[in-house]
Amino acid sequence: MLKHPSLTVRRISQFVTHELQPRVWPDREPLDIEFCPEPHADEKRARSGPWERVDAGFRYGPAYRTVWFRVRGTTPERFAGGQVGLMAEVGGERTVWKDGSPYRGLDIEHHVFPIWNTLEEPIAVEGKAGKPFEALIQVYTRNPQCRVHLRELPREPEVETVQGAWLVAIDREVKALTYDMEFALDLLSALDENEPAYHTLLRALNAAVNHIDFEDRSTLPKCRKSLQKALAGLSGEHRHSLTPVGHAHLDTAWLWPIDVTQKKMAHTAANQLALIEEYPNYVFVHSQAAQYEWVETEYPKLFERIRDATRKGRWEPVGSMWIEADCNLTGGESLVRQFLYGRKYFREKLGVSTVDMWLPDVFGYSAALPQILVQFGIEYFLTQKISWNQFNKFPHNTFWWQGIDGTQVWSHFPPADTYIGDCTPSQILKSVRQHKDHARSNHSLYVFGFGDGGGGPTERHLEFLTRASHTPLLPQVQFGKSAAEFFRVAKSRSRDLPVWVGELYLEMHRGTYTSQAAVKKGNRLGEFLLRDAELLCCFSPKFPKNYPAAQLEGLWKLLLLNQFHDILPGSSVREVYVDAARDYERVQKEAGEIVREKLVEIGSQLDSRDLKRPLALFHNSTLSSQAQIPWNEEGEPSSIRVGRQVLPVQVAEPFGEKALLFATPSAALGSVAVGEIGDEPPSQKPRLRVSGRKIQNDEVAVRFDAHGNITSIQSLEDGVEFVQPGQLANVFQLFEDKPLFWSAWDIDVFAYETRKDLAKAESFEVVERGPVRVAVESVRKVGKSTIRQRVSLGPTPGIRFDTEVDWHEEDKLLKVAFPVNVNAMRATYEIQFGHVERPTHYNTSWDLARFEVPAQKWADLSEGDRGVALLNDCKYGYDIHGNVMRLSLLRAPKAPDPECDMGVHRFTYVLYPHYGPLNFSEVVGAAYAINSPVRWAWLDPTEGETDELDPFVAVDDANLVVESVKRAEDGNGILVRLYECHNTRGRAHLTCSRPIRKAWRCNLEERKEQPVERSEDAFILEYRPFEIITLLLEPSSKGPRTFRLS
């Protein structure tokens, strides 16, 4: 070989592309193609047609449609003695069915597969000429107009084109040689020209090109042996151990709706099961229990094959969750249910107790997760998404991740920085070269296979790994090991691992906290409605017999499904959100019916025989809030009596819907109370005042300018001003929102440079002067949009902003800003089961990266003796810098859903001034109060057993929040979940209105761990900072059930 390495490399590459690859499939025989436009669910129905003959060039559509093709032909004489495969380029993603079940998949990465008579025997390894062939192919169409940036193109009626279908002759010797040379050529590209191995490999490749003679087939195996010898002789110092596992990351929805994903799962599973049979060392991993359940329901034969492969250790369920959920926006109890139902499914259906959290593609990871994982017995956490960081390189690949409560979980970021590895030598070497913790851990996981839309590994991937495992220059490729085995070995052999404390914030995709506002509101409403439904079911007099466990679990699973990390974050196509709206409507309808039914059952125990029209009320909160029920009656009542308490009522019409307003009666806090609306004089009225530009209660006075912007929020106790002097608060701000890429996902920092304050109002007036609240209303025009907002004060210090936006903008971001008179270098944000602090400055690149951050129901900015919290009922994106608190309200990206957020939105936020530090305030309780609406139901007058009920579950310590009350999964007892919300330690007493025989502390999987000490009628709880406490209460069969003991 002459000294011209660059020319030689080009020569070799062209030889592989133009000489070898075309000879892998040297011959093909056309097949007849028939088309069926009906979306039949299975092969049996598809056979009924109707069928029509079609040819190359036939077009069909639209996007996301299911059709069928039938291809027919005969194996020609010239194919005798060789392997024969099927190629069907008929458009879309194609699943070949056999014996009533999905059998193999064809797509842009899986072009040909060998044809089989049975699962065990290929028909044409020694091909029989004249053998007839027929295949039925289910096809789901794609959306080629879909975009993730700028704007989706107009949809076309026809999106797929038939190119043809063929039986193809497969030259196995040429195919193997092609893999050899492709593998070696890629390895060459990863080496430095000055390395001896580079020239050894280049000479071997060049010699192969020189000696291959397609007229003399004996040269092919000789060249293969020469190449294998050269690869085996390459010495290296890479003693790193690499465990490759096949994976098909399958988005539950994204650029396609869920019904397409169900077919993608079958398509993917069929392909991977076939590869498992062909490659004895291959282990495939797959997450998301919901996707397994689809297969179990829709494709039972395929599911049995998955179950069999799982028993043999060849198919490995991973991840532990119902779906791969977003971890910023999903609520705390929802995260628990993701693991509860996911692990339960894997255990009961597949006999596997998963030990990992597998989330390769989620947009940030809450610092609440380590405690949740450990309480489920989950030992390992895996992702690679933090490698996408925009500003800062994450410093570790293997480390301990510590959550807000101090719990640690062993964590691994595969150093290849991908979950769709291609198994090339260059990427395998990347796993070694990018691994940042060699001194502490010499093991890494390599996740390979086509993903996002499923599909998974191909034959090429497995052929490359087979070669890699025999190439000493590469790391030790542990082909055939499971993910669980990797985790176990890597953890046991790691030493002195670093600890990362706090959240794993993704420096990207910050727009997902705001995009698709309706789905975020549906999620929040569903979480709190199911919270109330479960609690009321537990304290119905018909408990435990009439507990609707299956129905509630089904509704929870609908909610969990839509928490997938491309649905709830708002980064999917329009069809996904049409489906989500339907699901949320079902949750609201069915859970709402359960709530009303249980209110009637519980309320009927209360004596209401003297009431003309009894009203049952329930507020799942420790703080009073504003009750609002529809009011279509004539006249305006003046009060509601609940027991001895007579409260004022007020009729209002916020946004044109007539409603009756009143403060939550104390008897309805945490329990059910019965009252009657009437004209009795109230026992007391809050002192509320309103003038043209001022609203006031006993605690604060709020002043406005002529356009409804807030100029002052002043404490009436000591005159302290909560608005930065000289600034306007509650100012809507509009930004140009054109990220560099990922339109629905991203907000880029330069968007903040385009701020436009919307300080001018079309109108501003006083609209409510009632005894329950006083309110002013403003209307603003913003481009093609309108903002109507009612600002009100009741008896509490919180200033309520009920807002309606008719939104029709393009590439815009709407925020609201509050410059507050507070000095703080850090702000506090609620996350699941606690809170985190983040800087209010840009001192470092890590600080700057957090220019937009997620939170659950509140964020707070406090100095030593006071502060201000900004609460919300369905928003998640915040930025607090210096003393300016901002909440992100709406976005208007045009891809992948060009209609994202267009239309009418209603939401509420509350500015909550407080005295003392955050942990002495009522911020947490106030946030729960505005998210927990007062539930109500009309009753028939009843001669009940008592006048008043005790709170169902109560705790005497404001540091503990009752997050969930439900029936235990096994049906034996009541499950109460609490958490410490202020990062403190202490002792509390919990009481229950039901007589309880015994209480147990449990883990999150509801397994008993230790009995709880009792003091008379209360249970004693020792708690630590941010601890999640789960109690199993065993009801006693003796004593009163749900009414007050006196």
N, C-alpha and C positions, 0 to 999 in steps of 0.2 A: 504494500500500500504506500503510495507516494504521500508526501507531507502536505496534504490539503484537507485537514479535518472538517472544516466547515462545508466544503463541497461534498465530502463523503457523507456527512450527516444528511444533507439535502438529498443526495442520491438514494440513500437507504430509505428515507421517509417517502420519497416518491415511488420507490419500488413496492413498499408495503401498500401504499394507497392505490396505485394503478395496476400493479401486477398480482399481488397476493389477495387483497380483499375481494376483488371481483371473482376470483376463482373459488371462494368459499361456497358460493351458490352458483355453480357453473351452468346449470340448466334449469329451466322451469317449464311447467305445463299449465296453460290457462285453465281456469275453472269457470263453469257457468255460475252466474250470480243472480239471485232473486232477492227482492226487497219486500218487506212487510212493514207498513207504516204504523201498525198498532203497537202500543206500549205494553205488550204482554209481560207478565211477571215472571214466567218461567218457560222452559223448553216445551213442555206439554201443550200449553196454551198457544205458544207460537206456531206450532205445527198446523194449527187450524187456519193460519193465514189472516187475511188474503195475501197472496204472493203475486209479484209481477217481475218479469225478466228485465234486468237493467244492464247497461254496459258502462265501460269507462267513460268518465265525463258526467255521469249522472250526479245531480246535486240535490241535497235535501237539508232540512232544518226544521225549525229554528234552533237556537241554543237551548241546551238542557232538555232535550227531547230524547225519549227512548224509542228505538226502532229495532228491527231484526233483519238479518241477512241470512240467506241459505246459499252455500257454495257446494257445487257438485262436480264430480269428474272421475277419471280413471287413471290409475298409476300407469304411465307408459312403459313399453318394453325397455326403452333405453335407461330407465331408472333401476333396472334389476341389479341386485347385489349391493346397492348403496343405501345410505340413509336418506329418508324423504321427510321433508317438513312442510308445514303450511304457512304461507304468507298471504294475508288478506288485507290489502290496503284499500279498505272501503270507507275510510274516514272515521272520526270519532275515536273513543276508547272502546275496545272490542273485547268481549268475554265469550270465549267458545264454551258452549255447554255440552255435557256428555252425561248420559244416564240420569237425567233430571237434576243436574247440579252444575254450577260453574266449574270449569275444568282447567282452562288456561286463558291467559290474558295477552292481548296484542295491543301495543300502543307505540308511541314515538321512540321508546327505548327497548321495547320487546317486539322484534319484527317477525321472527320465525320461531316455531317450536316443532320438534319431531312429533310425528303422528303416532298415536298409540292405539292398539286394539283394546287392551285392558290397561289398568293402572300399572301393571307390571311389565308388559311386553310390547315393544315397538313393532309396528307392522312391517317396517321396511329396513331394518338393519341389514337383513339379507332380503331385499325388497322383492315382492312377488308382482310380476308384471300383470296388468289387467285387473288389478284389485280395485273395486269401486270405492269411492270416497264421498262422504257427505258430512257437512258440519253446519250447525246452527249457531249463529253469532249474535249476541245481544250487544247493541251499540248505544251509547249515550253521547249525545253531541256536545261539542265544546262551544266556547264563546270567543271567537278570534278577535272580536271588537273590544274585548275587556282590556283595561289598562290599570296600572297601579299608580300612574303619574299623569298629571295634567287632566285629561278628560277621556271618559269612555267614548268610543266612536258610536255612531248610530247603529242600532241592531239591524242585521240583515235577515231576511226570511230563510235564506239558504246558506248554510255555513260549512257544510261538509261536501267533499267530492269523492266519488268512487274512482280509484285508479285501476283496480283490478284485483284478482285473486288467483293464486297459483299453487300448485304443488311444486316444491323446489328440491332439486338434488343437492345434498349437503356433502361436500368433500371434507371428511373429518381430518384427514392428514394435513390438508392445506389450512384448515381452520386452526388446528393445533399449532402449526408452524407460524401462522399469523399472530396468534396470541403470544408465542415465544418472542417474535421480533418486536411486536408492539410493546411488550413488557420491557424488553432490553433497551429499546430506543427511549422509552420514557425514563428509565433509570439513568441512561446516559445523559439526558437533559438535566438531571438533578445533580450531576457531578461536576466538579471543577476540572477544567482542561488540564490543569497541572497535576491532578491526581493520577497515579499509575493505573488505577482501576479504569479510568476514563479511556485510556488508550488500549488497554487490554480488551475492553468491551467493544470499542469501535472497530478494532481489527477483526474481532469475531463476527460482528454484524456485516462488515464489508466482505469478509470471506464467504459468508452465507449468500450474499447477493451474487457474488462471483460464481458460486458453485451450483446454485439452484438451476435445475434444468427441468422444465415442466414436461418435456418429452421423455425424460428418464426419471420416473417417479422414485427410483431408488435413491436419488439425491436428496429427497425431502427428509426422510428419517435421519440420514447422515448429517444434514445441516442442523436438524433439531438436537441431535446428540452433541454436536460441536458447541452449539450455543449453551446448552445445559451445562456442559463441562466448563465453559468459560465463566458462567454465572457462579457455579459452585466453587470455582477457584478464586473468586474475589474475596480477599480478606478484608475485615473491617473491625472497628473497635466499638461498634454499637451494641452494647450489652443491654440496652433498654428492652423491656418486655412489652409487647403490644398485643392486646386482645381484640381482634376484629369481630364485631357482631353485625349481622345483617339486620336492616331496619327499613321500614317504609313509612316514614313520617306521613301520616294521613290526616290532613286538616279536616275536622268534623264538618266544617263549612268554610268557604273562603271565596274563591272565584267561581264557585258553583254552589248550588243549594244542597241541603242535607239529603234529599232523596237521591241525588247523584252520588254523594259520598257513600251511601249504603251500597250502591252498585260498585263503586270503587273498592270498597272493602272486600267484596266477593272476588272481584277481579284480581286484587293484590294477593289475597289468601290462596287462590287457586294457583297462581304462579309460584308462590313461595313453597307451597306444599310439593309441587312438582320438583323444584330444585332441591328440597330436602331429601326426596327420594333418589335423586341423581347424584348428590354429593354427600357422602357419609359423614364428613366433618362439619357440615354446615349447620349453624345454629341461627335461627331467626327470632328476633324479639319484636313484640308489638304491645303497645299500650292501649289505654282507653277502654274500659269495660263496656261502655255503651256501644261501641262498635262490635264487640263480640256478641252482645245481646242481639244486635241486628242480624248477624249471621245465624245465630241460634234460632231466631224467629223466622227469617225469610229463606234461609238456605240450610236446613237441618243436616243434610248429608255432608255438606262442607264443614259444618261445625263439628261433626263427629270426627272428621279427619284432623281438624285442629286439636280436638281433645286427645286423639290418639298420639299425635306428634308431641303434644305437651307431656303426656305420660312418658314418652320415650326421651324427653329432655332435648328435643330438637326444635321445638317451638316454645318460646319463653315469654309468658305474660310479664310485663314490667309496668312500672309507673304508679300503681296502687290507686289511681283516681278514676272516677266515673268518666270524665273526659279531661283533656289537658287544659285546665281552666286558667284564665287570666288570674294573676295573683295580686294585682293592685286594686281592682274594682270589686272583686268578689268579696262578699261579707264574711265575717269570721265563722258563723255557724254554717254558711254555705261551704266554706273550705272543709270544715269537719265532715259534712255530709258527702263531699266529693270522695274523701278517703273511706268513710264508713261504708258507702254503697259500692265503691269500686273494689275495696278489699273483700267485702262480703261476696260479691259476684265471683271474683277470681277464686276464692276459697271454696264456694259451694258448687260452682259449675266446672271448674278446671282443677280443683284440688291443690291450688297453689297459694301459699301465703307470701305475698310479695313483700320485699324488704327495701324497696327503693322508691324515690320520687324521681320520675323520669320526665323532665320538662325541657326539652332541647330548644324550644322556639317561643318561649313566653316573654312578655315585654317588661321584665323586672320581677323581683322576688321579695315579698314582704318579710320583714324581720320577725313576724309572728310565726313563720313557718317552722323553724327548728323545733320549737316546743310542740307544735302540732304533730310533726313527724315522730318525734321521740315518744310522745304519748300514744301513738299508734304502733309503736314497736318498729318503726321504719328507721333503718340504720344509715342509709346512703342517699345522697342528693346528687343529681346530674343535670347539667345544662351546658350549652355552649354559647348561649345568646349574648352573654356579657362581652364576648369577643367583638360584638358589633359596636362597642362604645365609640362615640363620636369624638371625644376629647382625650380620654385617658385609657391607657392599656392596663387591664386588670393584672395585678402582680403575681397571681398564683394559678396553678392548675389543680393541685391537690392540697387541701387545707381543711381546717375545722371552721365551720360557719356557726357563729354564735348569735342567737336571737336576743330579743329585748329582755327576756327573763333570765338570761345566762345559759340557757340550754345550748348544747353544741351538737352538730351533726357532721359526719364525715362527708366531704364534698369533693366532686371531681368535675373539672372542665376539660373534656378531651382536647388535647393540644393541636389537633388538626383543624380546630375551629370550624367544624362542620358536622352536621348530622346526615349529610348526603354524600359521604365519601365515595370516591371513584376507584379506590384500590390501586391506583398507580404507584409505582415506586417513589415518585417525587412526593406524593402526598404522604406516603408512609414515612419517608425521611423527614417530612415536615413535622410529623408527630414527635419525632425525637428532637429536632432542632428547636422547636418552639416550646418544648416542655420546660417550665420555669423552676421545677422543684426536684431536679435530679439528685441533689444531695440528700433529700428527705424521702423521695419516693421514686422508684425506678420502673414504675408500671403505668401504663395509660390504656384507655379504651379507645377503640377506633370504630366509629359508627358509619356504616356504608350502605349504599343503596339509594335509588332514586326516591325522592320524597316530596312532601308538601301535598301533591295530588296522589300519593300512594305509588303503586307500581313495585317499588323495592328493588333489591339486587337482581342482577342479570347473570347469565352464564359467564360473561366476560369478567365480571367482578370476582367470581369464584375461581375462575381459571388464573387470574392474576394473583390471588391470594395463595393458591396452591404453589405457584412459582416463587412467590415472596418467601414462603416458609422454608424454601430450600436455597435461599440466596444469603450467604453469610454476611455480605456487605450491608444488608438491611438489619433492622432490629429483630429480636426473636419474636416472630409472628406466631402467636398462640392460637392458630386457626382450629376451631372446634371447641373452644371454651365458651361457657355461658357468661352473660353479664353478671349474674349472681356470683359465679366463681371468681370473676375478675374483682368484684367489689370486696369479697371476703379476703382474697389473697393480697390485694393491694393495700387494704386497710391494715391487715396483720403485719405487713412488711414495711409500712411507712413509719417514719421516726421523726420526732421533733417538728411536727407539722406546724406551720404558722396558723394563726387564728384571725379570721376576718369577723369583725364585730358590726352588727347592724344590717341594714337592708342591702340587697344586691340591686342597686339602682341601674337601670339600663339607660345609658346616655343616648337615647334615640326613641323614636315612636312616642313622643310626648303628647301628640295630638290624640292618641287613643284614650286619654282621660276624658275627652270631650266629644269626639265624633259620634254621630248617631245618638242624639240625646234621648230619643224615644225608647231605645233599648235599655239605656241606663236607668231611665225612670221606671220602666217595666220591671227591671231586675230589683230595684230598691223596694218598690211597692210589693212585689211578690215575696221578698225576704221577710218583710215585716208582717204581711198578711198571714203567711204560713206560721210565723212565730206565734201570732195570736190564736190561730186556729188550733194548733197543737196544745197550747196551754189550756184553752177553754175545753177541749175534748177531755183533758185529764181531770177536770173538776166538774164535769157534767155528772148529775146523779146517775147516769147510765154507764159511767166508766166502771170497770174496764170492758164490759161486754160489747158496747156499741162504739168502740174506738175505731174510726175508719182508717186503719193502718195502711192497707193497700192503696187506697185512694190518696192519702197524704204522701206516701212514698212516690206514687206516680207523679203527683204535682211537683214534689221536690225534684224529681229527675228531669222534668221539663225545664225547671228553672236552672238546674245544673247544666243541662245540655246547652242552653243559651249563654252560659258563662264561658264557653269555649273561647280560646284566645284570639280568634278572629271574628267572633260574633259580638260579644259584649264590648270589646274595644272599638267596634265600629269600622272594621276594615274589610268588609265583605261586599259582595254584589247585592243589588237591590232585592233579588228574590229571597235572599237569606232573611232580610228584615220584614218582608211580607210574612214569611213563616213564623218569625219570632213574635210579631204582633199577634198572630193567631194563638200562639202558645201562651203569651202573657194574658190574653183575653180569657183563655180557658182557666188559667190559674186564678185570675180574679173572680171569675164566675163560680167555679167549684169551691175554692177556699172561702169565698164570701158567703156561699150558701151554708158551708159548715159552720162558719162563725155565727151566722144568724140563727141556725138551728140550735147551736149550743147556748147562745144567749137566751133563747126561749126556754130551753130545758132548765138552765140554771136560774134564770129570772123567775120561773114559775114556782120556785121554792120560797120566794119572798112574798109576803102578804101584800097583795095589791087590790083586795076586794073593794076598798073604798075609793079606788081611782077609776075615773071614767075611761081613760085611755092610757094605760101604763106604758112606759118607755124604759126598756132595759139598756143600760149604759155600761161600757167597759173601756178602761184606758190602761194599756199595758205599760205603765210608766210610774215613776215615783214622784214626778213633778206635774203639777197642773198645767194644762195647755188649753188651747182654744178648741172647743168642740164645734163642729159644723155639720149640720144635717140638712138635707134638702127640705124646703118648706114651700108647699104649694097650697097651703090653707089660706082662707080669707082672714083678714084681720092680723093684728100684730100683738101677740101675747107679751106679757111683761116679765114673766119669771118661770122658773122650773123648780119644783120642790122635790128634793131627794132626802127622805128622812126628815131630820129637823132643819136641814139646810135649804134655804130658799135663795136661789141665785137669779140675778137679772139675766134676761135674754134680749137679743137684738136681732131684728130682721135686716139682712143686707143682701145686696145683689152684686157680689164681685164677679166681674166679667159676664154680667147678664144672667147669672144663675142664682135664683132666689134661695137663700139659706138662712137657717136659724143658728145664731151664734150664742155660746155661753161658755163659761169656764168649766173645766172638769170638776164635777162634784168630788169631794174628798173620799166619799164612800166608793167611788168608781175607780180609784187609783189602785190598780193591781187586783181588782175584784169586780164583781157585777153588782150594780145597784139599780134600783127601780125608782123612777120618778114620774112626775106628771107636769106637763106644760100648762100654764094657766095665767091668771091675772093677779095672783096674790102679790102684795108688795114684797120686794126682796128684803132679806135680812140686812144686807149691807150692799153698797155700791162702791166700786173703786172710784177714786177721785180722778177723773179723766177730763182734760181740757183740750180744746182745739180752737185756733184762730186761723186767720188767713195763711200765716207762714209758720205756725208753731203747733206742735202736739206735745202733750205732757201727761205723765202719770205721777204717782207719788215718789218715783225714784229718779227719773230723767226728764229733761226737756229737750226736744229736738226742733231745731230751727232750719228753715229752708230759704233759699233765694226765690226770685220770681219764676224760675224755671223748674222748681222742685228739687234742685240739688241741695244736699245737706250742708249747712254752714257751721252747725254747732250741735254737739251732743253733750249736754252738761249734767253732771250729777247734782241732784237737789240736796244731797246730804252735806256736801262740803264744797260745792261749786267747781269741782275739777272738770276740766274740758277734755273730752275724749277724741276730738277731731284736731288734727294739726292746725294751729292758728294760721289763718290766711289761705287755707286750702279748702276745696270742696270735696265732700264725700258722697258715696253712692253715685259716682260718675260712670256712666257707660262709656267704654272705650272701644273703638273699632281699629283693627289692624289688617294690613295686607298680609295674607296668609298663603304664601306660595313657597312651600318647601322645595328644596333641590330635587327631592325624589320622594316616593311614598306619600302621595297626597293626603290620604285619609289617616295615615299613621303619624306623620311628623308635624311638629311646629319647630321651625328653626329660629335660632336666637335673634337673627336679624329682623324677624317679624316685629320685635318689640321697638325697633327704630322707626316704625311707620305709624305710631299711635295718633289717633284722631279722637279727641274728647267730644262726646255728644252731649254737651251741656245745655243746649237750647231745646226747650219743650214747645210743642204746639199748644198745649194747654196744661194748666195746673190748678186744681181746685180741691176744696174740702168736700168729701163724699160721705163721711160717717161721723155722727156726733152722739153715738149711743152710749149706753151704760156699760157695755162689754168692751168696746174698743172705739178709738177715734182714728180717723184715717184721712189721708189726702191722696189724690190720684193725679198722675201726669201721663201725657201721651207724647211720644217722640217719633219722628220720622227719620228713618235711616236708609238712604238709598231707596230700594223698593220695599223696604220692611217697615213695620210699625211696632213700637214698644209701648205697652200700656202697663203701668205699675201702680199698685196701691200700697202705700206705706202706712203702717198702723202701729198703735201702741195699745196694749191691754194693761193689766195690773202688774205684769212682770217687767224687768228691765230690758228684755229683748225687744229690739225694733224689727218688725216683721215686714218683709218685702215680697208681696204676692205679685208675680210678674207674668204677663202674657206677651209673647213675641210672635208676630206673624212674619216669618223669616224667609226672604227670597234673595239672598245675596250670593255672590260667587267669590270663592277664594278669600273669604274674610273670617276673622276671629273676633268674637264679641266677648268682652270682659267687663266686670264692674270693679271699681277701685275705691278703697277706703284709706286715705292717709290718716293714720291715727297718732295720737299724741302719746306714743309709747317708745321707750328706748330699750332695744333688745338686739343682741347679736345673733340670737337663735330664735326660731319660731318652732312651735310644737304642732304636729299634725297627727290626727287620729289614724291609726291603722287597725287591722283586725286584732281584737283582744289587747289593745293598749295604744301606745303612741310612740312616735320618734321625733327627735329634734333635728332640724336642718339649719344651716347658716342663713342669715339674712344679708350676706355680703358676697363679693366675688373675689376674695383674697387669693384663692388658688384655682387652678383649672378644675379641680374636683368640685369646688363651690360653684363656679360658673356653669358647670354641666347641669346643675340642678336648678336651672332658671325656670323650669316648669315641673311641678311635682304632683304626685297623686296623694289623695287623702280620702278617708271615708266620710264621716258626717260633720267634721269640724276641723278648723285650724285655729291656733291661738297665738297671740303675740302679747307677752307679759313682761313687765318690769317688776321690781321687788314687791310692791304692795298692791298692784292692780294690773288689769290687762283687758284685752278685747278679743273675743272669739267670733269667728265667722262660720255660722252653721249653714247646712244645706239639706234639702230633702231629696236631691237626685243628681247632684253635680260632684265631680271628682278632681278636677284640675285646679290647682292653686299656684300662685307665685307670691311670695312675701319677701320683699327686698327693701332694706332700710326700714322705714316705718309704714310702707304702703302695702296693704293687704289687697290682693286681687283674686277674684274667683272667675274662672273661665266658664262661659255660659253656652255659647254655640259656635260651631264652625260651619264652613260651607265648601268642603273639598268636592271635586267633580270626578274623582276616580277612587275606587272602582264603581261607586254608585253615584251617578250624576245628579240624583235627587236627594243626596244625603242632607238631612236636617231641614229640607224645604217644608214649609207649612207652619202650623200653629203649635207653639210650645207653652206650657204652663209649668211654673216651678216657683219654689219659695226658698228664700235664704233669710237668715236672721243675723243681725249684728247684736252681739251679747256682751255689753260691758260688765266687768266684775271687779270686786275689791278682793284683795289678798291674792296670793299665788294661785296658779291653776288648780293645784290639788286641794285647795280650800274652797274652790268655787263650785257652782252647779252646772258647769259647761257640759259635762258628759250627760247628765240627766236631762238638760234642756235639749240637747241634740237628739236623744232618744224620744223626747216628748214630741218634737215636731215631725218625727218620722213615724210615730205610732199614733195614727188618728184614733179618735174616740169611736169605738164600734157601738152600734145601736140596733135595736129591733123593737118593733111594736109588740105588745103582749095583750092577751085577754086578761081581764081581772081574775085573780086567783086567790084563794084562801091558803096562803103559804104557811110555812112553819116558823118563820122568823122575819124580822124587819130589816136585818142588815147582815152581810157576809164579811168574814175576815178576809184580808188579802190572801190570795191562794198560796203564794210563796213570798215571804218577806225576809229581808236581812237587815240587821240594825247598824250597818256600817256603809257609809256612802262610797267607800273605796271599792266595794264589791258591786258588780252589775250582774243581774240575772239575765243571761243571754238567751237561754232556751229552756223550756219545760215541755217534755214529751213523754210518751210511753216508751219504756225500754224496748229495745229491738226484739227481745225474746218474749215480750208481753207480760213480764213479771216485774211490775213496779213502775214508778215514775222517775224519769231521768231529769235532773236539774243541772244545768251548766251555768257556771258563774265565771267571772274573771276579775282580777284586781286591775283597776284602771288608772292608778296614779303613781305606780312605782313605789309602793310602800309595803310595810309588813304590819301584821296585826292579828287580832282575834275578833271574830264576829259570831253572832248567833243567828241561825236560820230557823224560821218557823214555817209550818205548813198548815193550811186550814183543814186538811184531812188528818185523821189520826194515823200516825206513822209508827210502825212496830220497831223498825230498825233502819239505819242509814249506813251506806257504804261509800267510801271513796273508790272511784273507778278510773281507769284510763279512758281515752277517747273511744276505744273499741267496746266500752261498757263492760269490761272485765273487772270484777271486784278486786280491790287491792288491800283495803283495811277498813274496819268498822269506824264509824264516827262517834266521838264522845257525845253524850247527851247530858243536858242540864234541864230537868223538868220537861217542859214542852218544847225546848229549843235544842238544836244541834250546834255544837261548838266547832267553828272552823278556824284553824290556824292557817294564815295565808302569807305568801311571800310576793315580792314585786312581780306584777304582770302574770301571776300564776293563773292558768286555766284550771278550774276545779269542776269535776264532774261527780255528782252524787247520785246514787241509786237509792230511792226511798221505797221501802217496802210497806205498803198500806196495811193497817190493821183492819180486821173485819168488824171490830167492835167500835162503838162510839158514834157520835154524830158525823155527818159526811162533809158538808160544805158550808155550814152556817156558824155564826158566832157563838162561842161558848160563854155563858154568863152565869 
